[in-house]
Amino acid sequence: MSALSLTAMIFGIMLGLMVVRTPIAIAMFVAGAVGYVVQTGWLPFSNFLNNQAFARFASYDLSVIPLFILMGHFATQGGISRALFQFAAAIMGRFKGGLAMASVLASAAFGAICGSSVATSATITGVALPEMRRHGYSGRLATGTLAAGGTLGILIPPSVPLVIYAILTEQNIAKLFAAAMVPGLLAMVGYMVAIGVYVRLVPGQAPEAGASPGERLTWRSALGILPIAVVFLMVFGGIYGGFFTPTEGAAVGAALTFVAALLKREMTWEKFKKCFYATAESSAMIFLIFIGADLMNSALALTQVPNQLASVVGGWGLSPVLVVTAIMLFYVLLGAVMDELSMLLLTIPIFFPMIMGLDFGMPKESVAIWFGIMVLMTVGFGLLAPPVGLNVYVVNSLAKDVPIAESYRGVVPFLISDVIRTTVLLLFPGISLWLVQYIG
């Protein structure tokens, strides 16, 4: 069997299993196992699986993932999201579309201690959606805003997909977090601008300015966001100040978020257990995807097709920026059938060596960091774009009176904002790399 036929067989098995709704981790594992056994036999496969599982799970760097997930669950169960939205509404509620803008602000702030897009969407939706509907916002604008705001959970550090990218490519997590900061803030501002333009161009989507003003900004509402500020400053100040590593920073952040939840008197014993159960469940899912992707990537590596693909692309003489554009478009298409973690684990081992072999006129480390941010932007796009758009499904499931088609129409202004922002970051890499230069 030729290398190309083997590659087609591996992908065919994976896609076939996904069609019958097999979990993506199992689909990749089975496809990789069949491809590996066909090429090497059963005994080499058994030895590889034994050694690879230990090598993957014994990695100290992986411990940062459950710690950031736990920090997000403490924030979710601790009632911190409610204080964030109340503070944001007090600032933005007096403008037309202000509560929608406040939802974006709250999502960005919550994402700064969560690291998960789905968790950010679900949490802020539970707080903001009733208020937006009560003040006369359309279901289209409300659900579209909350789905888009949820993507800030992975665009603004800490970001679990960015941590996984750092582990796969052996890059510095702190530098990747720094590189994501400016693009994440640009995303937040872009979404708020999109809301402001949309409510003025499309009548009836939001109440008129001043018709439903937010609460007055008080010291009490300002103090409500103090825990978020303290956690963010302690975690990222400690990391960039050299006091501790990103893994230690995640542990500190989880502990501080737990203390903040206790001080707000929102954390009960049942919620405390739920945080750990949910963290264990999410971490197990991620680690199982790791094993499945590792096995499938190893089977593909044995075919030598990824290396041949890199050589063929390099021989075409295409502009490096054009190659990155093509990869990003591929990610948009792939997002219709796969979640963001699966996409990264399956494709980064193939695409990353190809990108590093191209000449962008920058140091290799800068290329690696910039490419990671571009991938992150595209993953965020896939969380909104039909036909899947995981964030849209999550928010729409909580807004049962809004048709899913209306929610998809609601994310269109934000997808336009995403396209503009991603194009700017693609053409001007220095925007992403600006903060990185200050990190030793």
Secondary structure, DSSP 8 states (H G I E B T S, - for coil): --HHHHHHHHHHHHHHHHHTT--HHHHHHHHHHHHHHHHH-HHHHHHHHHHHHHHHHT-GGGGHHHHHHHHHHHHHHTTHHHHHHHHHHHHHTTSTTHHHHHHHHHHHHHHTTT--HHHHHHHHHHHHHHHHHHTT--HHHHHHHHHHHHTHHHHSSS-HHHHHHHHHHT--HHHHHHHHHHHHHHHHHHHHHHHHHHHHHSTTSS--TTTS------HHHHHHTHHHHHHHHHHHHHHHTTSS-HHHHHHHHHHHHHHHHHHTT---HHHHHHHHHHHHHHHHHHHHHHHHHHHHHHHHHHHTHHHHHHHHHHHTT--HHHHHHHHHHHHHHHTTTS-HHHHHHHHHHHHHHHHHTS--SS-HHHHHHHHHHHHHHHHHHHTTSTTT-HHHHHHHHH-TTS-HHHHHHHTHHHHHHHHHHHHHHHH-THHHHTGGGG--
